[in-house]
């Protein structure tokens, strides 16, 4: 894995691909101390500016995990009466039919390098990708498009929900 720092732009290259991130919106200093240590400094920052440092460090750590392992989100289809039908087009577009018995078809396009396929378990979906922001936002798009409107959400629990998330576990 290699890291390239140019100003506040971070580029991480690994076996699974390349991730780039620009932290130009924050006034801070990112330096590579050694091969395995990256240092993020903020000089004379206010409380909210100092709080953002940990978020930036976490984002860089997630980039390392993304290019080495990748991220996987498992989602489950939950329904009480009307079975939700899903189909995947080319691993990039999810089509949802018969949600709460509606005739309207719902479509969600995956973001960036995220791929989606049906899981091995009945009524499950698996989202995978290198960029945690793209994978998690794709999962959020799927969950939000199946949001219950104009009904009591305590009674109508149908939808597609995240059941498990994290880095891809390598089976040895």
ZAKE-717451 format. One line per 10 residues: number of its first residue (from 1); for each residue x, y, z of N, C-alpha, C. Coordinates in nm, 4 decimals. Example, Ala and Ser with C-alpha at 12.3 -4.5 7.8 and 13.67 -1.06 7.14 Angstrom:
REM residues 2
1> 1.3190 -0.5690 0.7800 1.2300 -0.4500 0.7800 1.3200 -0.3300 0.7800  1.2850 -0.2250 0.7080 1.3670 -0.1060 0.7140 1.2900 0.0030 0.7870
//
This chain:
REM residues 172
1> 0.0845 -0.1169 0.0000 0.0000 0.0000 0.0000 0.0891 0.1234 0.0000  0.0563 0.2200 -0.0862 0.1327 0.3438 -0.0921 0.0400 0.4622 -0.0683  0.0960 0.5661 -0.0054 0.0211 0.6872 0.0252 0.0928 0.8039 -0.0398  0.0172 0.8883 -0.1094 0.0741 1.0085 -0.1704 0.0021 1.1296 -0.1138  0.0774 1.2224 -0.0581 0.0217 1.3439 -0.0007 0.0664 1.4626 -0.0843  -0.0295 1.5423 -0.1288 0.0022 1.6632 -0.2036 -0.0862 1.7734 -0.1481  -0.0291 1.8535 -0.0581 -0.1091 1.9540 0.0114 -0.2055 1.8847 0.1058  -0.3352 1.9080 0.0848 -0.4369 1.8413 0.1659 -0.5105 1.7332 0.0874  -0.4517 1.6903 -0.0242 -0.5084 1.5818 -0.1036 -0.4356 1.4521 -0.0688  -0.5124 1.3480 -0.0354 -0.4562 1.2194 0.0039 -0.4959 1.1159 -0.1011
11> -0.3971 1.0432 -0.1532 -0.4222 0.9360 -0.2495 -0.3631 0.8080 -0.1926  -0.4463 0.7050 -0.1779 -0.4027 0.5767 -0.1238 -0.4188 0.4715 -0.2332  -0.3111 0.3985 -0.2603 -0.3126 0.2932 -0.3620 -0.2861 0.1605 -0.2936  -0.3677 0.0606 -0.3274 -0.3522 -0.0713 -0.2667 -0.3901 -0.1801 -0.3656  -0.3957 -0.3037 -0.3182 -0.4263 -0.4152 -0.4078 -0.5674 -0.4099 -0.4668  -0.6621 -0.3447 -0.4007 -0.7995 -0.3379 -0.4509 -0.8269 -0.2142 -0.5345  -0.7331 -0.1197 -0.5417 -0.7557 -0.0022 -0.6243 -0.6991 0.1242 -0.5627  -0.7486 0.2378 -0.6094 -0.6996 0.3694 -0.5684 -0.8163 0.4493 -0.5108  -0.7933 0.5149 -0.3978 -0.8912 0.6058 -0.3375 -0.8268 0.7421 -0.3206  -0.9008 0.8468 -0.3577 -0.8519 0.9839 -0.3458 -0.9493 1.0632 -0.2609
21> -0.8962 1.1537 -0.1806 -0.9802 1.2368 -0.0958 -0.9140 1.3727 -0.0810  -0.9933 1.4780 -0.0899 -0.9430 1.6142 -0.0765 -0.9962 1.6732 0.0537  -0.9058 1.7099 0.1423 -0.9432 1.7715 0.2697 -0.9153 1.9210 0.2662  -0.9297 1.9831 0.1496 -0.9017 2.1251 0.1317 -0.9964 2.2167 0.2060  -1.1096 2.1647 0.2511 -1.2061 2.2469 0.3241 -1.1602 2.2748 0.4673  -1.0600 2.2026 0.5154 -1.0059 2.2239 0.6500 -0.8662 2.2835 0.6393  -0.8342 2.3758 0.7288 -0.6986 2.4305 0.7315 -0.6186 2.3478 0.8313  -0.5447 2.2523 0.7782 -0.4625 2.1667 0.8620 -0.3432 2.1183 0.7804  -0.2552 2.0480 0.8480 -0.1307 2.0031 0.7870 -0.1247 1.8504 0.7966  -0.1088 1.7844 0.6801 -0.0992 1.6389 0.6756 0.0403 1.6031 0.6268
31> 0.1143 1.5288 0.7098 0.2517 1.4905 0.6734 0.2703 1.3412 0.6970  0.3596 1.2828 0.6184 0.3941 1.1422 0.6360 0.5265 1.1369 0.7115  0.5193 1.0921 0.8369 0.6367 1.0882 0.9246 0.7282 0.9727 0.8842  0.6695 0.8547 0.8662 0.7463 0.7382 0.8217 0.6572 0.6554 0.7299  0.7010 0.5340 0.6969 0.6243 0.4504 0.6055 0.4870 0.4138 0.6610  0.4748 0.4022 0.7927 0.3481 0.3590 0.8510 0.2836 0.4619 0.9431  0.3301 0.5866 0.9411 0.2722 0.6898 1.0278 0.2414 0.8148 0.9453  0.1141 0.8582 0.9525 0.0718 0.9845 0.8920 0.0261 1.0754 1.0045  0.0723 1.1983 1.0009 0.0442 1.2925 1.1090 -0.0451 1.4053 1.0579  -0.1498 1.4356 1.1346 -0.2421 1.5437 1.1006 -0.2308 1.6485 1.2109
41> -0.1936 1.7705 1.1731 -0.1741 1.8799 1.2697 -0.2700 1.9937 1.2406  -0.3189 2.0544 1.3465 -0.4026 2.1736 1.3378 -0.3460 2.2750 1.4358  -0.3104 2.3916 1.3870 -0.2474 2.4928 1.4711 -0.3497 2.5990 1.5103  -0.3554 2.6296 1.6406 -0.4398 2.7354 1.6957 -0.5861 2.7206 1.6533  -0.6376 2.5987 1.6631 -0.7745 2.5733 1.6210 -0.8741 2.5971 1.7328  -0.9939 2.6309 1.6926 -1.1028 2.6408 1.7884 -1.1556 2.5010 1.8176  -1.2487 2.4899 1.9108 -1.2951 2.3598 1.9581 -1.3561 2.2751 1.8453  -1.4409 2.3349 1.7627 -1.5039 2.2596 1.6532 -1.4026 2.2210 1.5471  -1.3050 2.3049 1.5226 -1.2013 2.2725 1.4239 -1.1141 2.1576 1.4734  -1.0849 2.1562 1.6022 -1.0047 2.0470 1.6592 -1.0823 1.9155 1.6583
51> -1.2147 1.9240 1.6719 -1.2962 1.8028 1.6698 -1.2948 1.7375 1.5315  -1.2713 1.8154 1.4272 -1.2713 1.7621 1.2910 -1.1458 1.6793 1.2620  -1.0419 1.6948 1.3417 -0.9171 1.6213 1.3172 -0.9399 1.4711 1.3284  -1.0133 1.4286 1.4300 -1.0383 1.2853 1.4478 -1.1176 1.2283 1.3297  -1.2119 1.3079 1.2769 -1.2902 1.2640 1.1620 -1.2010 1.2450 1.0396  -1.1067 1.3339 1.0207 -1.0157 1.3243 0.9064 -0.9236 1.2034 0.9230  -0.8752 1.1800 1.0443 -0.7915 1.0617 1.0702 -0.8708 0.9333 1.0449  -0.9970 0.9298 1.0846 -1.0812 0.8130 1.0611 -1.1057 0.7932 0.9117  -1.1230 0.9029 0.8382 -1.1449 0.8926 0.6939 -1.0217 0.8340 0.6246  -0.9031 0.8744 0.6678 -0.7796 0.8203 0.6101 -0.7640 0.6731 0.6466
61> -0.7957 0.6372 0.7701 -0.7902 0.4960 0.8115 -0.8878 0.4116 0.7302  -1.0085 0.4654 0.7041 -1.1056 0.3939 0.6220 -1.0572 0.3785 0.4783  -0.9797 0.4739 0.4298 -0.9215 0.4607 0.2958 -0.8223 0.3439 0.2933  -0.7421 0.3299 0.3992 -0.6480 0.2173 0.4069 -0.7221 0.0842 0.4067  -0.8284 0.0756 0.4874 -0.9069 -0.0475 0.4937 -0.9733 -0.0760 0.3595  -1.0191 0.0280 0.2918 -1.0879 0.0114 0.1640 -0.9993 -0.0461 0.0551  -0.8750 0.0006 0.0463 -0.7879 -0.0481 -0.0610 -0.7225 -0.1819 -0.0271  -0.7295 -0.2243 0.1001 -0.6725 -0.3546 0.1357 -0.7801 -0.4621 0.1481  -0.8913 -0.4328 0.2181 -0.9961 -0.5319 0.2406 -1.1241 -0.5015 0.1634  -1.1671 -0.3772 0.1632 -1.2951 -0.3391 0.1058 -1.4032 -0.3405 0.2130
71> -1.5213 -0.2906 0.1782 -1.6319 -0.2827 0.2728 -1.7524 -0.3579 0.2195  -1.8275 -0.4213 0.3108 -1.9468 -0.4975 0.2754 -2.0611 -0.4583 0.3683  -2.1774 -0.4312 0.3086 -2.3005 -0.4057 0.3829 -2.4001 -0.5132 0.3446  -2.4534 -0.5851 0.4436 -2.5579 -0.6841 0.4211 -2.6916 -0.6202 0.4569  -2.7885 -0.6335 0.3672 -2.9208 -0.5757 0.3895 -3.0256 -0.6855 0.3803  -3.1328 -0.6721 0.4585 -3.2417 -0.7706 0.4589 -3.3717 -0.7035 0.4160  -3.4519 -0.7767 0.3388 -3.5837 -0.7310 0.2981 -3.6832 -0.7754 0.4039  -3.7589 -0.6822 0.4587 -3.8545 -0.7114 0.5660 -3.9941 -0.6767 0.5144  -4.0849 -0.7734 0.5212 -4.2219 -0.7475 0.4793 -4.3169 -0.8366 0.5592  -4.4397 -0.7874 0.5784 -4.5388 -0.8610 0.6554 -4.6382 -0.9326 0.5642
81> -4.6876 -0.8637 0.4607 -4.7920 -0.9231 0.3764 -4.7505 -0.9295 0.2301  -4.7163 -0.8147 0.1717 -4.6779 -0.8108 0.0302 -4.5288 -0.8395 0.0169  -4.4916 -0.9501 -0.0517 -4.3480 -0.9797 -0.0664 -4.2799 -0.8787 -0.1590  -4.1663 -0.8279 -0.1137 -4.0896 -0.7318 -0.1921 -4.0077 -0.8099 -0.2944  -4.0178 -0.7705 -0.4217 -3.9399 -0.8333 -0.5282 -3.8275 -0.7393 -0.5690  -3.7056 -0.7913 -0.5759 -3.5918 -0.7103 -0.6183 -3.5200 -0.7800 -0.7325  -3.4626 -0.6989 -0.8211 -3.3767 -0.7508 -0.9268 -3.2595 -0.6554 -0.9424  -3.1461 -0.7104 -0.9841 -3.0229 -0.6319 -0.9966 -2.9835 -0.6291 -1.1436  -2.9620 -0.5103 -1.1984 -2.9193 -0.4939 -1.3372 -2.7705 -0.4598 -1.3409  -2.6909 -0.5505 -1.3925 -2.5465 -0.5312 -1.4142 -2.4711 -0.4962 -1.2858
91> -2.5241 -0.5324 -1.1707 -2.4553 -0.5069 -1.0441 -2.4526 -0.3612 -1.0027  -2.5258 -0.2746 -1.0761 -2.5215 -0.1317 -1.0472 -2.6572 -0.0699 -1.0150  -2.7676 -0.1289 -1.0651 -2.9004 -0.0710 -1.0447 -2.9887 -0.1738 -0.9755  -3.0538 -0.1314 -0.8676 -3.1464 -0.2163 -0.7943 -3.2888 -0.1737 -0.8292  -3.3699 -0.2693 -0.8731 -3.5110 -0.2447 -0.9037 -3.5959 -0.3114 -0.7966  -3.6845 -0.2344 -0.7345 -3.7705 -0.2839 -0.6265 -3.9150 -0.2787 -0.6753  -3.9840 -0.3931 -0.6675 -4.1228 -0.4020 -0.7104 -4.2097 -0.4532 -0.5952  -4.3381 -0.4174 -0.5984 -4.4394 -0.4671 -0.5044 -4.4107 -0.4263 -0.3595  -4.3482 -0.3099 -0.3388 -4.3258 -0.2622 -0.2024 -4.4585 -0.2123 -0.1470  -4.5079 -0.2746 -0.0404 -4.6380 -0.2472 0.0209 -4.7525 -0.2616 -0.0798
101> -4.7332 -0.3464 -0.1828 -4.8366 -0.3691 -0.2817 -4.8498 -0.2593 -0.3846  -4.7576 -0.1637 -0.3869 -4.7632 -0.0533 -0.4823 -4.7272 -0.1013 -0.6222  -4.7896 -0.0411 -0.7222 -4.7609 -0.0749 -0.8616 -4.6344 -0.0060 -0.9116  -4.5956 0.1011 -0.8444 -4.4799 0.1789 -0.8884 -4.3499 0.1025 -0.8622  -4.2620 0.0996 -0.9623 -4.1305 0.0382 -0.9459 -4.0329 0.1423 -0.8940  -3.9473 0.1027 -0.7995 -3.8479 0.1917 -0.7412 -3.7096 0.1519 -0.7929  -3.6269 0.2499 -0.8260 -3.4937 0.2230 -0.8796 -3.3898 0.2964 -0.7969  -3.2804 0.2276 -0.7655 -3.1685 0.2895 -0.6938 -3.0407 0.2558 -0.7699  -2.9633 0.3584 -0.8049 -2.8351 0.3392 -0.8724 -2.7247 0.3460 -0.7677  -2.6343 0.2505 -0.7717 -2.5234 0.2453 -0.6764 -2.4240 0.3578 -0.7059
111> -2.3599 0.4063 -0.6029 -2.2656 0.5163 -0.6156 -2.1238 0.4650 -0.6365  -2.0457 0.5380 -0.7140 -1.9027 0.5136 -0.7396 -1.8763 0.3679 -0.7769  -1.7885 0.2992 -0.7036 -1.7477 0.1625 -0.7387 -1.8294 0.0559 -0.6665  -1.9411 0.0930 -0.6051 -2.0208 -0.0015 -0.5274 -2.0928 -0.1001 -0.6193  -2.0861 -0.2281 -0.5835 -2.1600 -0.3305 -0.6567 -2.2617 -0.3941 -0.5629  -2.3730 -0.4409 -0.6208 -2.4787 -0.5024 -0.5407 -2.5169 -0.6353 -0.6045  -2.5456 -0.7338 -0.5213 -2.5992 -0.8607 -0.5696 -2.6865 -0.9227 -0.4613  -2.7635 -1.0214 -0.5025 -2.8491 -1.0898 -0.4060 -2.7617 -1.1795 -0.3194  -2.7919 -1.1839 -0.1907 -2.7144 -1.2643 -0.0975 -2.7501 -1.4114 -0.1069  -2.6746 -1.4929 -0.0356 -2.7004 -1.6368 -0.0330 -2.8232 -1.6695 0.0510
121> -2.8547 -1.5826 0.1472 -2.9731 -1.6008 0.2314 -3.0943 -1.5439 0.1582  -3.2108 -1.6043 0.1796 -3.3340 -1.5556 0.1173 -3.3631 -1.4121 0.1626  -3.4087 -1.3302 0.0704 -3.4452 -1.1906 0.0978 -3.3287 -1.1111 0.1554  -3.2116 -1.1204 0.0944 -3.0982 -1.0409 0.1400 -3.0249 -0.9814 0.0205  -2.9571 -0.8706 0.0451 -2.8754 -0.8019 -0.0548 -2.7372 -0.7802 0.0031  -2.6350 -0.7799 -0.0836 -2.4977 -0.7567 -0.0405 -2.4395 -0.6434 -0.1241  -2.3950 -0.5385 -0.0569 -2.3290 -0.4255 -0.1229 -2.1809 -0.4322 -0.0896  -2.0944 -0.4180 -0.1914 -1.9499 -0.4228 -0.1691 -1.8829 -0.3108 -0.2479  -1.7722 -0.2616 -0.1916 -1.6938 -0.1600 -0.2595 -1.5746 -0.1191 -0.1764  -1.4903 -0.0348 -0.2341 -1.3695 0.0107 -0.1656 -1.3926 0.1376 -0.0847
131> -1.4805 0.2252 -0.1320 -1.5033 0.3539 -0.0673 -1.6191 0.3422 0.0307  -1.5906 0.3573 0.1598 -1.6956 0.3411 0.2619 -1.8046 0.4462 0.2462  -1.7702 0.5662 0.1992 -1.8717 0.6692 0.1808 -1.9716 0.6292 0.0724  -1.9224 0.5738 -0.0381 -2.0103 0.5337 -0.1481 -2.0958 0.4137 -0.1097  -2.0369 0.3152 -0.0412 -2.1115 0.1949 -0.0031 -2.2195 0.2294 0.0988  -2.1849 0.3068 0.2007 -2.2825 0.3403 0.3043 -2.3923 0.4316 0.2496  -2.3580 0.5227 0.1590 -2.4600 0.6107 0.1017 -2.5530 0.5341 0.0085  -2.5007 0.4341 -0.0614 -2.5861 0.3488 -0.1453 -2.6848 0.2713 -0.0585  -2.6372 0.2182 0.0553 -2.7259 0.1473 0.1477 -2.8321 0.2421 0.2031  -2.7927 0.3649 0.2338 -2.8880 0.4634 0.2848 -2.9910 0.5000 0.1778
141> -2.9492 0.5077 0.0514 -3.0431 0.5372 -0.0574 -3.1478 0.4273 -0.0693  -3.1044 0.3013 -0.0567 -3.1977 0.1889 -0.0644 -3.2963 0.1941 0.0512  -3.2455 0.2198 0.1723 -3.3335 0.2239 0.2892 -3.4320 0.3407 0.2794  -3.3866 0.4550 0.2303 -3.4718 0.5738 0.2244 -3.5792 0.5647 0.1169  -3.5503 0.4948 0.0065 -3.6514 0.4848 -0.0993 -3.7672 0.3963 -0.0545  -3.7416 0.3091 0.0438 -3.8463 0.2211 0.0982 -3.9051 0.2775 0.2269  -3.9024 0.4061 0.2432 -3.9545 0.4697 0.3636 -4.1074 0.4684 0.3613  -4.1678 0.4358 0.4740 -4.3134 0.4314 0.4856 -4.3663 0.5738 0.5016  -4.4620 0.6106 0.4170 -4.5195 0.7446 0.4226 -4.6697 0.7356 0.4493  -4.7201 0.8290 0.5274 -4.8646 0.8417 0.5558 -4.9231 0.7194 0.6254
151> -4.8433 0.6478 0.6992 -4.8922 0.5346 0.7771 -4.8200 0.5344 0.9115  -4.8706 0.4596 1.0057 -4.8101 0.4495 1.1377 -4.6845 0.3618 1.1273  -4.5662 0.4196 1.1484 -4.4409 0.3454 1.1299 -4.4183 0.2415 1.2388  -4.4971 0.2499 1.3477 -4.4868 0.1465 1.4509 -4.5557 0.0188 1.4060  -4.6531 0.0308 1.3185 -4.7287 -0.0835 1.2694 -4.6718 -0.1370 1.1375  -4.6383 -0.0469 1.0458 -4.5858 -0.0845 0.9149 -4.4334 -0.0826 0.9209  -4.3755 -0.1988 0.9388 -4.2298 -0.2098 0.9551 -4.1611 -0.2593 0.8282  -4.2344 -0.2629 0.7172 -4.1773 -0.3117 0.5919 -4.0649 -0.2196 0.5452  -3.9690 -0.2783 0.4751 -3.8593 -0.2002 0.4201 -3.7370 -0.2863 0.3955  -3.6281 -0.2217 0.3587 -3.4999 -0.2881 0.3384 -3.4024 -0.2213 0.4345
161> -3.3464 -0.3021 0.5249 -3.2646 -0.2483 0.6336 -3.1255 -0.3126 0.6352  -3.0259 -0.2371 0.6852 -2.8895 -0.2887 0.7005 -2.8880 -0.3846 0.8193  -2.8390 -0.5057 0.7961 -2.8325 -0.6033 0.9048 -2.6893 -0.6225 0.9550  -2.5906 -0.5993 0.8686 -2.4512 -0.6188 0.9082 -2.3634 -0.5326 0.8196  -2.2589 -0.4753 0.8770 -2.1687 -0.3930 0.7986 -2.0280 -0.4030 0.8534  -1.9304 -0.3782 0.7671 -1.7919 -0.3813 0.8104 -1.6994 -0.4169 0.6947  -1.5718 -0.4366 0.7274 -1.4780 -0.4759 0.6222 -1.5056 -0.6186 0.5745  -1.4649 -0.6453 0.4521 -1.4862 -0.7776 0.3955 -1.3911 -0.8740 0.4638  -1.4464 -0.9802 0.5212 -1.3657 -1.0810 0.5895 -1.3117 -1.1799 0.4868  -1.1821 -1.1977 0.4848 -1.1193 -1.2871 0.3886 -1.1251 -1.4296 0.4445
171> -1.1865 -1.5215 0.3702 -1.1941 -1.6614 0.4131 -1.0644 -1.7323 0.3744  -1.0008 -1.7940 0.4704 -0.8735 -1.8607 0.4430 -0.8882 -2.0111 0.4452
//
